[in-house]
């Protein structure tokens, strides 16, 4: 299709040249040429029709080429998703790089909603990724650094963020995400905003949650054993008990409303 388009472009260019310089061509090449019906007027009409046909064919070719490229892009995305399905059975040491490489490729192709449960994304740096309504249930982010990213309405239920470092830089990284039963053991979560997230039965044991925002969050079943909660904000939090706070390592300057 690409080469056909090139030929049409060349043909259109030639027709354009003849049309643009028709006065010179007709006065020097076809001033008195006559062979039956083949005369100056005949060639002029042929050129006009060729000009109109070239425009029509060129427009149709461009539209067909656009549909072909769109189909190719969708086929490529489907092929990558198929590869991700096969990665579930891959046991190599580079599995996390394979997962992230394909994820980044899909994202760069304009796909920001993915279905990737149990994804192995550990021991890597994840940055400049913005996902919405994605399925990352039970994904493994162990020892991964997450920065300059945003996740909106994503499902991280039972995901593993062990030793994970999340950098917020005053931006909301997690918006309306599901972290039920997620494990943030020893995770670095300074200043992270969890206000719109579901955290029921999540574990933050030994995590650094200094200045983290838990306002109006349902804290049912959450574990803060030996966690750093200095300056954390729990105003309006539900089901937060004194026993939970007593298990934390540091609750200095914590913000909450006493009931």
N, C-alpha and C positions, 0 to 999 in steps of 0.2 A: 504493500500500500504506500509506503514511503517513497519508493522509486517512481511509482505512478504519479504521485503528487508532484515530484520534481519535474517529470515530463510535462505535466499540465502547466506547471509554472513557466517552463521554458516556452511552450506553445503560446501561452497567454502573453508572454513578454514579446514574442515575435509579432503576434497579432497587434499588440499595442504599438510597436514600432511602425508597422505598416499603416496603422490608423493615424498615428500622430503625424507621420510624414507623408500622408497620402497625396498631397498636392505635388510634392517633389517627385514621388514615384510615378504618379499618373502623367506628369508632364514630361518626364525623361524616359520612362520605360514603356508606358502605355499611351502615348499621345494619339497614335493612329492605328493601333492594333485591332484588326477585325477579322474574325474567322467564324462565319456563321453567326451564332448567338454570342460568341466570345468577343466582347468588346469592352470598352472602358466601363460602361454602366454595369455590365454583367459582373466584372471583377469587383466593382465597388459594392454591389449587393452581396456578393460572396463574402467580402471582408466584413461587412456589417453583420451578416448572419454568424460568421466565425467569431466575431467579437462577442456577440450575445451568448453564443453557445459556450465560449470559453469561460465567461463569467458564471454561467449556470453550472457547468461541470466543475469549476473550481470551488464554488460554494458547497456543492454536494460532496466533493472529495474531502474538503476540510471537515465537514460535519461527520462523514464516515470515519475519517482519521481520528477525530476526537472520540467517537464511540469505541473505536478499536483500542485506543490508548487507555480509555477508561476500563474496558473489559480486561485488558492486559494487567492493569493495576490491581483490579479485584482478584484476578487469577493468582497474581503474585502474593497478595495478602493471604488468600486461602491456602496457598502452598506453604507459607510461613507458619500459619496456624497448624497445618498438618505436621510440619516438622516439630512444632512444640508438643504436639500429642505424642510423637515418637520419643521425645526427650524424657518422658515419664519412665521409660525403660532403659535409659542411658545411665551408666554408673561411672563414667570417667571423672577424673579430678577437675576437668575444665567445664563441668556441667553448668555452673553458675554463669560463666562467661558466654556459653552457648545460649542460655536462656536470655540473658540481658542483651546480647547481640541481636537476637531476633526480635525481642521486645522493642529495642531502640529503632530497628529497621521499620517495624510496623508503625511505630509512632511517627517517624520521619515521613512516612507515606500518608499521614493525615488521620491515622486510626488512633483515637484516644479512649475508646471503650473496648476493653479486652476481657476475655474469659480465660483466666490462667490460674486455676486452683492448684495448690501444692507446688507452686513455682519455686525453684531453687535459685535464690538471688542473694546468696551469702558471700562474704569476703570481697565485696566489690564496692565501687562508688557509684551511686545513682544520683544524677543531677539533671536539671532542666527537663524533667518529665512531668506532664500534667495529665492525669487520668480522671475520667468521670465514670461513675456507675460501673466500675470494673469488679470482676470476681477474682479476688486474691485469697480465698479461703485457705487456711493452713499453709500459706506461703512461708518460706524460710528466708528471713532477712538477717540471719546471725552475722554479727561482726561487720555489718554493712553501714556505710555512711550515706545518709540521705540529705541532700541540700538543694536549694533552689527548685524544689518540686511542689506540686500541689495534688491532692487526692480528694475528689469531691464525690460523696455518696458511694464510696468504694466499700467492699465487703472484705474485711481483714479478720473475720472470725477465726479464732484458734491459730492465728498467724504467730510466728516466732520472731521476736525482735531482740533476742538475747545478744547483749554486748553491742547493740546497734546504736549509732550516733545520729540523731536527727537535729539539723540546724535550721532554725526558723527565720532568723534575721528579720524579726518583727512582721512576719507574714504568716497567714493561716495556712499551714501545710495540710492539716486534716480537717475537712469540712463535711459534717454529717456522715462520718464513717462509722462502720460497725467493728468494734474491737472486743466483742464478747469473747471471753476465755482466751484472749491474746496474752502472750507471755513477753513482758518487757524486762526480764531479769538483767540487772546491771546495765540497762540502757541509759544513754545520756540524752535527757529530754528537757534541758533547761529552757524555760519560757514557752514550752509548747502549749498551744491552745486546744483543749479538749472539750470546750463548752458544748459543741453541737454533736458530740460523738456518744456512742453507746459503749459503756465500759464495764457492764455487769460481769462479775467474776474474772476480770482481768487481773494479771499479776504484775506488780511493779517492785518486786523484791530487790533491794539493793540498787534501785534505779536512782538517778540524779534528776529530781523533779523540781529543782529550785526555780521559783517564780512561775511554775506551771499553772495553767488556768483550768480549774475544775468547776467553775461557777454553774450551778443548776444541773450538774451531772448526777445521774443515779449511780451511787457508789456501792450498790448492793454486791456483796461478795468480793469486793476488791481487796487485794493484799498489798500492804505497804511495808512489809518487814524490812527493817534496816534501810529504808529509803530516805533520801534527802528531800524533805518537804519544806525547806526554808523558803519563806515568802510565798508559798503556794497559796492560791486563792480558791477557797471552798465555799464562798458565799452562795447560799441558796442550794447547796448540794444536798441530795436526798440519800437517806440510808447510810450516812457517814456516822460511824460510832467512835466513841472515845477509845475503845479497844483497838481499832484500826490505827488511830493516831499514836497510841502508846507503843505500838510495834515499830514505828518509824524511828530512824536514827536521829533525825533533826527536824523539829517542828517549830523552830524559832521564827517569830514574826509571821506565823501562818495567819491567814485571813479566813474567818468564819463567823457565823452568827450563832451565838449561844442560845439554846432553846431551853 
